[in-house]
């Protein structure tokens, strides 16, 4: 009986020891040691390079902690586009005899913004989107703040202004390819412009408007007509939020903006119905530039 009790005790301890861990220490079982290290890509904080340090294994299975899929590469690269924050990554190392060991480590990826913008004049869905550019401190411009969200198939814009913001006529310049040396080199925003597209009209009040593509290789004025506004843009029109604030939201289909770069730039000239200048956003100075927005990288690196 004593021998039986000793055997039961030994088996219980063995089971408690297990074959995996989540405290960042290398794990071993049956001659297998499961371990890995990781680094963050210097140019993309959401991209991780995993280095397999396992020993005694012939195959591997990675769980990247985002409920996406398993990866069976030995030392993969992976980009997080669906989740961020603290993420548990698990590597399971296996040999030809069916033995395996695993290890779990915690990484920290950039927080992924998941918002669903509806162009309906209700701006509550913009609450989590950060302000990209803000001129409200001066109070002088009709347009004062802008938010941009470029996830999915559209680039969405939210512009907040004072009660003088009417948007009766608008010239909106868009640098779509992320290259400020191509497209229209604007005298108004000399530091960074390169507008590949011009949207002109009263589209922000849902009346009329047109989309043009730049056609002058020397960077001067020159445009080809592409579409009328109702075929590529959806707008809420200007909404009175309160006595001090007006706002509007609109979106443009990415498919209308050619080959997008890693960022887009935008600048707007507001005019009245007589085409007289009202305001420029950003405000025009000797060193003014387009508002720059880095598009979210939505390409998942699938077990690269």
C-alpha positions as CSV (number, residue, x, y, z in Angstrom):
1,X,0.0,0.0,0.0
2,X,2.8,2.4,0.8
3,X,4.4,1.8,-2.6
4,X,1.0,2.5,-4.3
5,X,0.6,5.8,-2.4
6,X,4.1,6.9,-3.4
7,X,3.4,6.1,-7.1
8,X,0.1,8.2,-7.0
9,X,2.0,11.1,-5.4
10,X,4.7,10.9,-8.1
11,X,2.1,10.9,-10.9
12,X,0.3,13.9,-9.4
13,X,3.5,16.0,-9.1
14,X,4.4,15.1,-12.7
15,X,1.0,16.3,-13.9
16,X,1.2,19.5,-12.1
17,X,4.6,20.2,-13.6
18,X,3.0,20.0,-17.1
19,X,4.7,20.6,-20.4
20,X,4.1,24.3,-21.0
21,X,4.3,27.7,-19.2
22,X,3.3,31.3,-19.6
23,X,6.0,33.0,-17.5
24,X,8.4,33.6,-20.4
25,X,10.7,30.7,-19.4
26,X,11.9,28.1,-21.9
27,X,9.9,24.8,-21.5
28,X,11.1,21.3,-22.2
29,X,9.5,17.9,-22.6
30,X,10.8,14.7,-24.0
31,X,14.0,16.3,-25.0
32,X,12.2,19.2,-26.6
33,X,12.9,22.8,-25.4
34,X,10.3,25.3,-26.6
35,X,11.4,28.9,-26.6
36,X,11.4,32.0,-28.8
37,X,12.4,35.7,-28.8
38,X,10.9,38.6,-30.7
39,X,11.6,42.1,-31.9
40,X,9.5,44.9,-33.4
41,X,10.0,46.1,-36.9
42,X,11.7,49.5,-36.8
43,X,9.4,50.9,-39.5
44,X,6.1,49.3,-38.4
45,X,5.3,49.0,-34.7
46,X,2.5,46.5,-35.4
47,X,4.9,44.1,-37.2
48,X,6.8,41.5,-35.1
49,X,9.7,39.3,-36.0
50,X,9.7,36.1,-34.1
51,X,12.9,34.0,-33.7
52,X,12.5,30.4,-32.8
53,X,15.0,29.3,-30.1
54,X,13.5,25.8,-29.6
55,X,15.7,22.7,-29.4
56,X,14.9,19.0,-30.3
57,X,11.9,19.8,-32.4
58,X,11.1,19.2,-36.1
59,X,7.8,21.1,-36.5
60,X,6.2,24.2,-34.9
61,X,2.8,25.8,-34.4
62,X,2.4,29.5,-33.5
63,X,-0.8,31.0,-32.0
64,X,-0.4,34.7,-32.4
65,X,-3.2,35.5,-29.9
66,X,-5.6,37.3,-32.2
67,X,-7.9,34.4,-33.0
68,X,-6.8,34.5,-36.6
69,X,-5.0,31.3,-37.6
70,X,-2.1,29.1,-36.8
71,X,1.3,29.5,-38.4
72,X,3.7,26.6,-39.0
73,X,6.8,28.5,-40.1
74,X,9.9,28.1,-37.9
75,X,10.6,31.8,-37.4
76,X,7.7,33.9,-38.8
77,X,7.0,37.6,-39.2
78,X,3.5,38.7,-38.3
79,X,1.6,42.0,-38.4
80,X,-1.3,42.8,-36.0
81,X,-4.2,44.5,-37.7
82,X,-7.2,43.3,-35.7
83,X,-6.1,43.5,-32.0
84,X,-3.6,45.4,-30.0
85,X,-2.4,46.0,-26.5
86,X,-1.1,43.0,-24.4
87,X,-1.3,39.8,-26.5
88,X,-0.3,36.3,-25.5
89,X,1.7,34.5,-28.2
90,X,2.1,30.7,-27.9
91,X,4.7,28.5,-29.6
92,X,4.3,24.8,-29.6
93,X,7.4,22.8,-30.6
94,X,7.0,19.1,-31.7
95,X,9.2,16.2,-32.7
96,X,8.6,13.2,-35.0
97,X,7.6,11.0,-32.1
98,X,4.6,13.1,-31.2
99,X,6.1,14.7,-28.2
100,X,5.6,18.4,-27.7
101,X,6.4,21.4,-25.5
102,X,5.0,24.9,-25.5
103,X,5.7,28.3,-24.2
104,X,3.6,31.5,-24.0
105,X,5.0,35.0,-23.9
106,X,3.2,38.4,-23.7
107,X,3.9,41.0,-26.4
108,X,2.6,44.6,-26.6
109,X,1.3,45.7,-29.9
110,X,-0.2,49.2,-30.8
111,X,-3.9,49.5,-30.0
112,X,-6.0,48.8,-33.1
113,X,-8.8,51.2,-33.6
114,X,-12.0,49.5,-34.7
115,X,-14.7,52.0,-35.5
116,X,-17.6,51.9,-37.9
117,X,-18.3,55.4,-39.3
118,X,-21.8,56.0,-40.5
119,X,-22.3,59.2,-42.6
120,X,-25.5,60.3,-40.9
121,X,-24.9,63.6,-39.1
122,X,-24.6,61.8,-35.8
123,X,-21.0,62.2,-34.7
124,X,-20.9,59.9,-31.7
125,X,-19.1,57.2,-33.7
126,X,-16.1,59.6,-34.0
127,X,-15.5,59.7,-30.3
128,X,-12.5,57.3,-30.3
129,X,-10.9,58.8,-33.4
130,X,-8.1,61.3,-32.5
131,X,-8.0,64.8,-33.9
132,X,-5.4,64.9,-36.7
133,X,-5.1,68.7,-36.9
134,X,-6.5,71.5,-34.6
135,X,-6.7,75.3,-35.1
136,X,-9.3,75.9,-32.5
137,X,-7.0,77.8,-30.1
138,X,-6.9,80.8,-32.4
139,X,-10.6,80.7,-33.0
140,X,-10.1,82.7,-36.2
141,X,-10.7,80.0,-38.9
142,X,-14.2,78.8,-39.9
143,X,-12.8,75.2,-40.0
144,X,-11.0,74.4,-36.7
145,X,-10.5,70.6,-36.2
146,X,-10.3,67.6,-38.5
147,X,-10.5,63.8,-37.8
148,X,-9.7,61.2,-40.4
149,X,-10.4,57.5,-40.4
150,X,-9.1,55.4,-43.3
151,X,-10.0,51.9,-42.3
152,X,-11.9,49.7,-44.7
153,X,-13.0,50.8,-48.2
154,X,-13.3,54.5,-47.5
155,X,-11.4,57.5,-46.2
156,X,-13.8,59.2,-43.7
157,X,-13.5,62.8,-42.7
158,X,-14.9,64.8,-39.8
159,X,-14.5,68.6,-39.8
160,X,-15.5,70.8,-36.9
161,X,-15.9,74.5,-37.2
162,X,-17.5,77.7,-35.8
163,X,-21.0,78.9,-36.9
164,X,-19.4,80.7,-39.9
165,X,-18.5,77.4,-41.5
166,X,-21.0,77.1,-44.4
167,X,-19.1,75.1,-47.0
168,X,-21.1,76.7,-49.8
169,X,-18.3,76.1,-52.3
170,X,-15.2,74.1,-51.6
171,X,-11.9,73.3,-53.2
172,X,-10.4,70.2,-51.5
173,X,-6.9,69.1,-52.5
174,X,-5.9,65.5,-51.8
175,X,-2.4,64.0,-51.9
176,X,-3.3,60.4,-52.4
177,X,0.0,58.7,-53.3
178,X,1.9,60.0,-50.2
179,X,4.4,61.8,-52.4
180,X,4.5,65.6,-52.0
181,X,6.7,66.0,-55.1
182,X,4.1,64.7,-57.5
183,X,0.7,66.4,-58.3
184,X,-0.1,70.1,-57.8
185,X,2.6,71.9,-55.8
186,X,0.5,74.4,-54.1
187,X,1.6,78.0,-53.3
188,X,-0.9,78.0,-50.4
189,X,0.6,75.0,-48.7
190,X,4.2,75.1,-49.9
191,X,5.9,72.8,-47.3
192,X,3.9,69.7,-48.2
193,X,1.3,69.5,-51.0
194,X,1.5,67.4,-54.1
195,X,-2.2,67.2,-54.7
196,X,-3.1,64.3,-57.0
197,X,-6.9,65.0,-56.9
198,X,-9.1,68.1,-56.6
199,X,-12.7,67.9,-55.4
200,X,-14.5,71.1,-56.3
201,X,-18.1,72.2,-55.6
202,X,-20.6,72.3,-52.8
203,X,-20.5,68.6,-52.2
204,X,-20.3,69.1,-48.4
205,X,-23.8,70.5,-48.5
206,X,-25.0,67.7,-50.8
207,X,-25.6,70.0,-53.8
208,X,-23.0,69.4,-56.5
209,X,-19.4,68.7,-57.0
210,X,-16.8,67.2,-59.3
211,X,-13.6,65.1,-58.9
212,X,-10.5,65.9,-61.0
213,X,-7.1,64.2,-61.4
214,X,-3.9,66.3,-61.7
215,X,-2.4,66.1,-65.2
216,X,0.5,68.6,-65.2
217,X,3.9,66.8,-64.8
218,X,5.6,70.1,-63.9
219,X,3.5,70.4,-60.8
220,X,1.5,73.4,-62.0
221,X,-2.3,73.8,-62.4
222,X,-3.9,71.3,-64.7
223,X,-6.8,68.8,-64.1
224,X,-8.7,66.1,-65.9
225,X,-12.4,65.6,-65.0
226,X,-13.2,62.1,-63.6
227,X,-16.6,62.0,-61.9
228,X,-19.4,64.0,-60.4
229,X,-19.5,64.1,-56.7
230,X,-22.6,61.9,-56.2
231,X,-20.7,58.9,-57.6
232,X,-17.8,58.9,-55.1
233,X,-18.6,60.9,-52.0
234,X,-21.2,60.7,-49.2
235,X,-21.7,63.7,-47.0
236,X,-23.8,64.6,-43.9
237,X,-23.8,68.3,-44.9
238,X,-23.1,70.9,-42.3
239,X,-24.8,70.2,-38.9
240,X,-25.3,72.7,-36.1
241,X,-24.0,70.9,-33.0
242,X,-24.6,73.8,-30.6
243,X,-24.5,77.6,-30.6
244,X,-20.7,77.6,-30.9
245,X,-20.0,74.6,-33.1
246,X,-20.9,73.2,-36.5
247,X,-19.6,70.0,-37.9
248,X,-19.8,67.7,-41.0
249,X,-18.7,64.3,-42.0
250,X,-18.1,62.8,-45.4
251,X,-16.3,59.9,-47.0
252,X,-14.5,59.2,-50.3
253,X,-14.2,55.7,-51.7
254,X,-10.6,54.6,-51.8
255,X,-11.1,53.1,-55.2
256,X,-11.5,56.6,-56.6
257,X,-8.2,57.8,-55.3
258,X,-5.9,55.6,-57.4
259,X,-2.9,53.9,-55.8
260,X,-2.9,55.1,-52.3
261,X,0.4,55.6,-50.5
262,X,1.1,55.0,-46.8
263,X,-0.5,58.4,-46.0
264,X,-2.7,60.9,-47.5
265,X,-2.6,64.7,-47.3
266,X,-5.6,67.1,-47.4
267,X,-6.2,70.9,-47.6
268,X,-9.4,72.8,-48.1
269,X,-10.3,76.2,-49.4
270,X,-13.8,77.3,-48.3
271,X,-15.5,79.9,-50.6
272,X,-18.9,81.5,-50.6
273,X,-21.6,81.1,-53.3
274,X,-20.0,83.9,-55.3
275,X,-16.6,82.0,-55.2
276,X,-15.0,84.5,-53.0
277,X,-12.5,83.1,-50.5
278,X,-13.7,82.5,-47.0
279,X,-11.0,80.5,-45.3
280,X,-8.2,78.0,-45.9
281,X,-7.6,74.9,-43.8
282,X,-4.9,74.7,-42.7
283,X,-4.4,78.4,-42.4
284,X,-2.1,79.7,-45.2
285,X,1.4,80.8,-44.0
286,X,4.8,80.9,-45.5
287,X,5.4,77.3,-44.2
288,X,1.9,75.9,-44.2
289,X,1.4,72.3,-45.3
290,X,-1.3,69.8,-45.9
291,X,-2.9,67.9,-43.0
292,X,-1.1,64.5,-43.1
293,X,-2.9,61.3,-42.1
294,X,-1.1,57.9,-42.0
295,X,-3.4,55.2,-43.4
296,X,-3.8,52.1,-41.2
297,X,-1.8,49.2,-42.5
298,X,-4.5,46.5,-43.2
299,X,-2.3,44.0,-44.9
300,X,-2.0,41.0,-42.6
301,X,1.4,39.3,-42.9
302,X,0.2,35.8,-43.1
303,X,3.0,33.6,-41.7
304,X,5.7,35.5,-43.7
